[in-house]
Amino acid sequence: MFGNGALRYRTSGVRYGVKVEFYGGFVGADVAPALFNDRRQKRRKNMAKKVSAILIGAGQRGAQVYGEYALSHPKDIAFIAVAEPDDARRAEFCLQHGILTQNAEHDWHALLERPKFADCVFVCTQDNQHILPAIAALEKGYHVVLEKPVSRDSEELKRLLETARRTKPAQSLLKDPKNR
């Protein structure tokens, strides 16, 4: 499903009811929750496991797009940890999602230094801060949901691509539908 070419490789098409563009090993979708698309789930028989996730950055996209999706689809995904520098945002997200205080951190480093305790990491930091937490999460063995722009620096993109190829998770690049 995910291409494994270079970042310059591009094809597009409609899959699972959403327009999908392939950029090498990363997938861009016009709908933020495409990773958990209802049609896709219906095709999977006996999908037994709920996805446990860590949110890095509980701002507009993190809390209001992915967080709201998790609240409206509790059988599919649950956020079990959050890293957010703003105390009020972090506290509100923890309250909404029932996150324990030991899994709420000011800095993403504290969460990713622990042994792996979730299925995936949503990196929803400021646009110029995506690369470091994404690489750290890949190194720990997490699947990573990474927003675009991934980076504007080609050297950072090369490092991310090398890490993704070496660790081989399912890589996803999602776009907030409200922020076209």
Stockholm file with secondary structure:
# STOCKHOLM 1.0

chainA/1-180         MFGNGALRYRTSGVRYGVKVEFYGGFVGADVAPALFNDRRQKRRKNMAKKVSAILIGAGQRGAQVYGEYALSHPKDIAFIAVAEPDDARRAEFCLQHGILTQNAEHDWHALLERPKFADCVFVCTQDNQHILPAIAALEKGYHVVLEKPVSRDSEELKRLLETARRTKPAQSLLKDPKNR
#=GR chainA/1-180 SS CCCCSCTTCEEEEEETTEEEEEETTEEEESSGGGGGCHHHHHHSTTCCCCEEEEEECCSIIIIIIIIHHHHHCTTTEEEEEEECSSHHHHHHHHHHHTCCGGGEESSHHHHHTSCCCSSEEEECSCGGGSHHHHHHHHHTTCEEEEESCCCSCHHHHHHHHHHHHHHCCCEEEECCTTCC
#=GC SS_cons         CCCCSCTTCEEEEEETTEEEEEETTEEEESSGGGGGCHHHHHHSTTCCCCEEEEEECCSIIIIIIIIHHHHHCTTTEEEEEEECSSHHHHHHHHHHHTCCGGGEESSHHHHHTSCCCSSEEEECSCGGGSHHHHHHHHHTTCEEEEESCCCSCHHHHHHHHHHHHHHCCCEEEECCTTCC
//
